[in-house]
Amino acid sequence: MKITKVWAQELLDSRGNPTVEATVVLEDGTVARAAVPSGASTGSHEALELRDGDLSRFGGQGVLKAVANVDTIISPALIGMECTDQRAIDEKMIELDGTETKSKLGANAILAVSMAVVKAAAASVGIPLYQYVARMFGRSEEEYVLPIPMMNVLNGGKHAIGSSDMQEYMIMPVGAPSVAEAVRWGAEVFHILGKMLKEKGFQTTVGDEGGYAPSLSGNEEPLELIIAAIKKAGYRPGEDIAIAQDPAASEFYEDGKYQLKTENRALSSEEMVDLYAGWIEKYPIVSLEDGFAEDDWSGFSAQMQRMGNRIQIVGDDLFVTNMQRLQKGIDESSANSILIKLNQIGSVTETIDAINLAHANNMTAIVSHRSGETEDTFIADFVVGAGTGQIKTGSLSRSERVAKYNQLMRIEKELGSRAKIAHFPFKK
């Protein structure tokens, strides 16, 4: 089925910043839309999000240039192309852009169209989006692996000013028998944690990703609070619900040291390895993302040597969903997992290639949201089709986060006995 129209418009993300939504129309009348998210702590190696820089509109954050690029450059090139030939479509847009980081047309322009094409193709073929994605991966369309969620419950770092140095403290219902139960367990712990914070006199305002953002005194206090909340909710820490952390260490790396401001000390990479090793002994932490700065390859490798067989060591800013950086990480044994963010690389095809490369090298892959999200639930279908078995999509509050959980539960219901929740390989 051929593409007949493509256009874009400027909409808002969950932070009230402009983002790009693309619409694709096919010759059979199918219409599909996709809106792209945006990150707060972005890796310097990510594909470029094109912003207008016009301070008289949205403080310079407008995306009218990216929208114009869809309407005037991408659209004429894609009209008449076969909607099911995703690779050819993505390659055409990448070729039109011609830069390493998609800085000419904007990764936000290219990705919005790329996602909208996938949605249009699935609708035109008459199958659910997750099934179409499974077909793109060459996976079985009979049985599906549903993801264990990483649920952000406490925020620090860039997502919650005045709190801990570490950006995210998450819970993972590794013992849950289904997505619906995982969501219930997570919601129960989230609400109990909120009550506990209130009783202790902390604010229960939430950060960008829906987790609480209290001003806590150190980096271990959040861990203690989460464990207490898990127990109070009637679950076993580690067995039923484990902890995942995203320090986002690039954000506190200055002058060759990791500046832990809440603890008033600066640590070397070696000392950070020791710090994390101590936490892993003490707490049921099963996943650690970006524990080192984005170019501290030796820090990541040292951590892998020390604890790579015990926990999931995830590269986010380290890899930025980029094949070249991922290959370097594989060669240097820097991590055993990759965080997958579609807008870090800027097209669906390149995202699929990164997941396939990770899986071919026995790495896990986690499909992730961004802190500036939209109500688009594409990643929920994408993670089911890709079969990666893990999703990171925020807390159990804020509707742009909850929308993804709700879509996962709908998919699970629709699949019935054909859906199985993933087994987490690093469960303690």
Long-range contacts (C-beta under 8 A, 24 or more apart in sequence): 1-26, 1-27, 1-28, 1-30, 1-82, 1-83, 1-84, 1-121, 1-124, 2-26, 2-27, 2-79, 2-80, 2-81, 2-82, 2-83, 3-27, 3-78, 3-79, 3-80, 3-81, 3-82, 3-83, 3-89, 3-117, 3-120, 4-79, 5-75, 5-79, 6-70, 6-71, 6-74, 6-75, 6-78, 6-79, 6-113, 6-116, 7-70, 7-71, 7-75, 8-66, 8-67, 8-70, 8-71, 8-109, 8-112, 8-113, 9-67, 10-62, 10-63, 10-64, 10-67, 11-35, 11-374, 13-37, 13-38, 13-372, 13-373, 13-374, 13-400, 14-208, 14-372, 14-373, 14-374, 14-398, 14-400, 15-40, 15-208, 15-371, 15-372, 17-58, 17-61, 17-372, 18-58, 18-61, 18-62, 18-63, 19-63, 19-108, 19-372, 19-374, 20-63, 20-66, 20-67, 20-70, 20-106, 20-108, 20-109, 20-112, 21-112, 21-374, 22-70, 22-109, 22-112, 22-113, 22-115, 22-116, 23-116, 24-83, 24-113, 24-116, 24-117, 24-119, 24-120, 25-120, 26-83, 26-120, 26-124, 28-124, 30-120, 30-123, 30-124, 31-120, 32-116, 32-117, 32-119, 32-120, 32-123, 33-116, 33-119, 34-112, 34-113, 34-114, 34-115, 34-116, 34-118, 34-119, 34-376, 34-378, 35-112, 35-374, 35-375, 35-376, 36-108, 36-111, 36-112, 36-115, 36-342, 36-343, 36-374, 37-343, 37-369, 37-370, 37-372, 37-373, 37-374, 37-376, 38-108, 38-343, 38-370, 38-371, 38-372, 39-341, 39-343, 39-344, 39-370, 39-371, 39-372, 40-158, 40-159, 40-208, 40-370, 40-371, 40-372, 41-157, 41-158, 41-159, 41-167, 41-248, 41-250, 41-251, 41-317, 41-371, 42-317, 43-250, 43-294, 43-316, 43-317, 43-318, 43-320, 43-344, 44-294, 44-317, 45-294, 45-317, 45-320, 45-322, 45-325, 46-101, 46-107, 46-320, 46-343, 46-344, 46-345, 47-101, 47-102, 47-107, 47-320, 47-343, 47-344, 47-345, 47-346, 48-99, 48-101, 48-102, 48-103, 48-106, 48-107, 49-106, 49-107, 49-108, 49-343, 50-103, 50-105, 50-106, 50-107, 50-108, 50-109, 63-106, 63-108, 65-106, 66-105, 66-106, 66-108, 66-109, 67-109, 69-104, 69-105, 69-106, 69-109, 70-109, 70-112, 70-113, 73-105, 74-105, 74-109, 74-110, 74-113, 78-113, 78-117, 83-117, 83-120, 83-121, 83-124, 84-121, 84-125, 86-114, 86-117, 86-118, 86-121, 86-136, 86-348, 86-349, 87-349, 89-113, 89-114, 89-117, 90-114, 90-347, 90-348, 90-349, 90-350, 91-349, 93-347, 94-347, 102-346, 107-343, 107-345, 107-346, 108-343, 108-346, 110-346, 110-347, 111-342, 111-343, 111-346, 111-347, 111-348, 114-346, 114-347, 114-348, 114-349, 115-342, 115-348, 115-376, 115-378, 117-348, 118-348, 118-378, 119-378, 128-381, 128-411, 128-414, 129-378, 129-381, 129-382, 129-385, 130-380, 130-381, 130-382, 130-384, 130-385, 130-411, 131-385, 132-385, 133-381, 133-382, 133-384, 133-385, 133-386, 134-384, 134-385, 134-386, 134-387, 135-385, 136-348, 136-352, 136-385, 137-352, 137-355, 137-356, 137-385, 137-386, 137-387, 139-385, 139-386, 139-387, 142-418, 143-418, 143-419, 143-420, 144-384, 144-385, 144-387, 144-411, 144-415, 144-418, 144-419, 144-420, 145-384, 145-387, 145-388, 145-389, 145-420, 145-421, 145-422, 146-178, 146-179, 146-384, 146-389, 146-408, 146-411, 146-412, 146-415, 146-419, 146-420, 146-421, 146-422, 147-179, 147-367, 147-383, 147-384, 147-388, 147-389, 147-390, 147-391, 147-408, 147-421, 147-422, 148-172, 148-173, 148-174, 148-176, 148-182, 148-389, 148-390, 148-391, 148-421, 148-422, 148-424, 149-173, 149-179, 149-182, 149-183, 149-186, 149-390, 149-391, 149-392, 149-393, 149-405, 149-408, 150-244, 150-287, 150-366, 150-390, 150-391, 150-392, 150-393, 151-186, 151-190, 151-394, 151-395, 151-396, 152-207, 152-209, 152-210, 152-211, 152-392, 152-394, 152-395, 153-186, 153-189, 153-190, 153-193, 153-211, 153-212, 153-226, 153-229, 153-395, 154-193, 154-211, 154-212, 154-213, 154-214, 154-216, 154-222, 154-225, 154-226, 155-206, 155-207, 155-208, 155-209, 155-211, 155-212, 155-213, 156-213, 156-216, 156-219, 156-222, 157-247, 157-248, 157-251, 157-252, 158-248, 158-251, 159-207, 159-208, 159-209, 159-211, 159-213, 159-371, 160-207, 160-211, 160-213, 162-215, 163-213, 163-214, 163-215, 163-216, 163-262, 164-216, 164-218, 164-219, 164-221, 164-222, 164-262, 165-219, 165-247, 165-252, 165-259, 165-260, 165-261, 165-262, 165-263, 166-219, 166-222, 166-245, 166-246, 166-247, 166-248, 167-246, 167-247, 167-248, 167-251, 168-209, 168-211, 168-245, 168-246, 168-248, 168-289, 169-211, 169-222, 169-223, 169-226, 169-243, 169-245, 170-211, 170-243, 170-244, 170-245, 170-246, 170-287, 170-392, 171-226, 171-230, 171-241, 171-242, 171-243, 171-244, 172-241, 172-242, 172-243, 172-244, 172-286, 172-287, 172-424, 173-240, 173-241, 174-239, 174-240, 174-241, 174-242, 174-286, 174-424, 174-427, 175-235, 175-236, 175-239, 175-240, 175-241, 175-427, 176-240, 176-421, 177-421, 178-412, 178-419, 178-421, 179-405, 179-408, 179-409, 179-412, 179-419, 179-421, 180-409, 180-412, 180-413, 182-421, 183-396, 183-405, 183-408, 183-409, 185-233, 185-235, 185-240, 185-241, 186-241, 186-396, 187-396, 188-233, 188-234, 189-226, 189-229, 189-230, 189-233, 189-235, 189-241, 190-395, 190-396, 190-397, 191-396, 192-229, 192-232, 192-233, 193-225, 193-226, 193-229, 196-225, 196-228, 196-229, 196-232, 197-225, 206-395, 206-397, 206-398, 208-371, 208-372, 209-369, 209-371, 209-394, 209-395, 209-398, 209-401, 210-394, 210-395, 210-396, 210-397, 210-398, 210-401, 210-402, 211-394, 211-395, 216-262, 217-262, 218-262, 218-263, 219-260, 219-262, 219-263, 220-279, 223-279, 223-283, 223-285, 227-283, 227-284, 237-284, 238-284, 238-286, 238-428, 239-427, 239-428, 242-284, 242-285, 242-286, 242-287, 242-424, 242-427, 242-428, 243-283, 243-284, 243-285, 243-286, 244-285, 244-286, 244-287, 244-288, 244-289, 244-312, 245-279, 245-285, 245-287, 245-288, 245-289, 245-291, 246-288, 246-289, 246-290, 246-314, 246-316, 247-288, 247-289, 247-290, 247-291, 248-289, 248-290, 248-316, 248-317, 249-290, 249-291, 249-292, 249-293, 249-296, 250-290, 250-293, 250-294, 250-317, 253-292, 253-293, 253-296, 258-292, 258-293, 269-296, 269-298, 269-299, 269-302, 270-302, 272-299, 273-299, 273-302, 273-303, 273-306, 276-303, 276-307, 277-306, 277-307, 280-307, 280-310, 280-311, 284-428, 285-311, 286-311, 286-312, 286-424, 286-426, 286-427, 286-428, 287-311, 287-312, 287-314, 287-337, 287-426, 288-312, 288-313, 288-314, 289-314, 289-315, 289-316, 289-339, 290-314, 290-315, 290-316, 290-317, 290-318, 292-318, 293-317, 294-318, 294-320, 297-328, 297-329, 297-332, 297-334, 300-329, 300-332, 300-334, 300-335, 301-332, 301-333, 301-334, 304-333, 304-334, 304-335, 304-336, 305-333, 308-333, 308-336, 310-426, 311-426, 312-336, 312-337, 312-364, 312-425, 312-426, 313-337, 314-338, 314-339, 314-366, 315-339, 316-341, 316-368, 319-354, 320-344, 320-345, 321-345, 321-350, 321-351, 321-354, 322-354, 323-350, 323-353, 323-354, 323-357, 326-354, 326-357, 326-358, 327-357, 330-357, 330-361, 330-363, 335-363, 336-362, 336-363, 336-364, 337-363, 337-364, 337-365, 337-366, 338-363, 338-364, 338-365, 338-366, 339-365, 339-366, 339-368, 339-392, 340-365, 340-366, 340-367, 340-368, 340-388, 341-368, 341-369, 341-370, 342-378, 342-379, 342-382, 343-370, 352-386, 355-386, 355-388, 364-388, 364-389, 364-390, 364-425, 365-390, 366-390, 366-391, 366-392, 367-391, 367-392, 368-392, 368-393, 369-393, 369-394, 369-401, 369-404, 373-400, 373-401, 374-400, 375-399, 375-400, 375-403, 377-403, 377-404, 377-406, 377-407, 379-404, 380-404, 380-405, 380-407, 380-408, 380-411, 381-407, 381-411, 383-408, 384-408, 384-411, 389-422, 389-423, 389-424, 390-422, 390-424
